[in-house]
Amino acid sequence: MPIVKLHQNGRLLQQEVAPGSNLVVLAGTRKFDGLSYGCGMGKCTRCMVKVLSGGETLPEPNWKENKMLGDKIRDGYRLACQIYVHEDLELAQESAVRSRAGSS
């Protein structure tokens, strides 16, 4: 099973996930804590992460990522809602935006 490491606000969250998992779906069902996200459909960029390692195992960015992230893709940024984890992955999320699951 793939291991996802998420660096966020000076802390490291590490968790094993089922192959083929989408981190935003897991966060929304409270099975992956800590990830900040919004719409889950590639429209808001709140789930933007920088891929630190394991990016070579991910498919190329889709049209939503290209539209929303533009040149940031070259710097290693992706939308967590648009990627599915099949291998170990290490990510960083620069600033925590309250997730939908944590919103009142």
Summary of the structure (lengths in Angstrom):
residues: 104
radius of gyration: 12.3
end to end distance: 33.1
largest distance: 37.1
contacts: 300
relative contact order: 0.28
helix: 27%
strand: 27%
